[in-house]
Amino acid sequence: MGPAAMTIIELAQLYVSSRVISDGHKQHILRVARRFQIATGVGSIEEITSQHLAVFVAWLNTVTGNVNTKVNYLDHVRLLLRYAARCGLIDKVPVFPEIRRARRVPRAWTLEEFKRLYDVANQLPGRVGVQLARIWWPSLIATAYHTASRIGALLSTTWSDIDCTKGLIVIRAESQKTKREQIFQLPEYVLKKILAMQWPERKLIWEWPHCRRYFFTKFRQILRQSQLEPPADARFSLFHKIRRTAASIAAMTSGIPAAQTLLGHASARVTIEHYIDPHAIGLSVNLPSLE
């Protein structure tokens, strides 16, 4: 089969096989490609025109009202077609529809709310695998808070990544979205909980015995018990909200540069626009009263 006959699904498969990206990201790219082909019915990637992109947008309008989801799907199609152009598989990338992403203000929990979540986690019954849930969950939640790390990076952390004597934990570059390694000093109370899970011997610290979807289902239940459950359609309002909470509290207590360093961002703009809750640090402009 020549390059001209390549479908967008085959292009997506080629792209993900040539990149070091997470399994979740790979699956999302393949899902976008499948939905694009279903929506447009286009055969070869060389046949894709701006009209096909407009048809795809019309299809997206029937399945979601979230403008950011539409932009995300178009961005991934653009990513694939730019890759095809660099590889010489197509002559040029067609003109894409212009849809503006909705910029929402980041939302974080207050310290009091987060303490309530931590307290509930400390009283959970049952087990996670062989570990007590009242140890497994609060140790993970507290580590996420003190490191502002993403859940994928934490769940892939191994016992070799932690220095139990010095209380240091390494978040490996391979598990980070930024591909930058970070080292954090864990407070004694967090380290104590982690050390309570050393038995039985295993590779991962927070070994999760179920599927990823059930992790978020269970965490939502914990949020419900803490009276912090977000709406069903709220994105990045589950475990990722811990990252925003840590960043917002860091900005409030130590300034924006400290929050930027905690998150591992190269740009303060990304930190402010996507992670700092303005309510937490008073970013609003106070104009003089007219009375």
Disulfide bonds with the S-S distance in Angstrom:
none
